[in-house]
Amino acid sequence: MTELGLYIADQAGLAIANAYLDRVYLACMALAEFPKRGRLRDDLLPGLRMLPFERRVTIAYRVLKTRVEIISIAYGGRDLERELRKTK
């Protein structure tokens, strides 16, 4: 999330970047309580789920036996699906 924070800080200021990253962090932490919220995307990776966040971010994660594994947090126009297909 460092790159995302730096990008937002450059565009909108440090306070806005920190507040946004805090909200992303809370969304990720909430997955521990409701891990199956995201859309299942087995076509990209087995067990992969994708959750849109505030129209600009996609949180890609997997639900494991004892935890949620965040695979990527993608911002804006990044082609996350293409990147994940490469890792198959």
C-alpha positions, 0 to 999 in steps of 0.5 A, a space after each residue: 500500500 506504500 505506492 498507493 499512499 504515495 500516489 494519493 499523497 502526491 495528488 491530494 495531500 498527506 492527510 487525505 492519503 492517510 485517511 484513505 489508507 486507513 479505510 482500506 486497512 479497515 476494509 481488509 480487517 473486516 474480511 476476518 469477520 465476513 470473509 466471503 463478501 467478495 466475488 469468487 474468481 476461481 477463473 483467475 486463481 483457485 479460491 480467489 475473491 475480489 472485493 471492490 472498495 470505494 469505486 477505485 480499489 480492488 482487494 484481491 484475497 483468499 480465505 484460508 483455513 485460519 486466516 484471510 490472505 490479501 493477495 493484492 490491493 489494486 488502485 484505479 486502472 491497473 489490470 489486476 485480472 491480467 496480472 493474476 492470470 500470469 501467476 497461475 
